[in-house]
Amino acid sequence: MNQQEAKSLLASAQCIATMENIELAVAEMAVKINARLQDSNPIVLVIMTGGLIFSGHLLPKLNFPLEIDYLQANRYEKNLAGGDINWRVEPKLDVRQRCVLILDDILDEGITLGAVSEKIYDLGASEVLSAVLINKQLSVTKVIQADFIGMDLPDLFLFGFGLDVFGYWRNLPDIYALSPIIAKDF
């Protein structure tokens, strides 16, 4: 995909969540996380690269001491369909006997989040919780459910606000849905 093709995809996409909708959802989620984790001394792990934008909006709203780290594990690379989990970067902080909050952009089938949660437990965390900006409404049972959800969105190919389409458009302030007609051509 080149820059012109990326512009064409955006032109044919539909905005389904504006920055204002997203900010409201993140603020509401922060209230719940603050209430739950206030005294837990957590480590917050951001799943890169998708969780970058979401975490940048959520973390300043958390009003308790925490440590931040990241990991990089994904199934999509620059594809529309998920494959095997690719572990690029594991967390550097010692999670043993700690509460860990995992932040990710979207919960599809839950395969990546489930694998990350399992790995963090295997590394010795005492509790693993997860927060996702988007819970995609699927007709199949998910491997894992998120503990904190920003918004439920339909089962469409979504991009913007951290989510990409073929590596592009993570930087958009809104969330868009790729036209199903266009998505089937890729």
Buried (B, 14 or more C-beta within 10 A) or exposed (E): EEEEEBEEBBEEBEBBBEBEBBBBBBEBBBEEBEEBBEEBEBBBBBBBBBBBBBBEBBBEBBEEEBBBBBBBBBBBEEEEEBEEBEEEEBBEBEBEEBBBBBBBBBBBBBBBBBBBBEBBBEBEBEBBBBBBBBBBEEEEEBBBBBBBBBBEBEEBBBBBBBBBBBEBBBEBEBBBBBBEEBBEEE
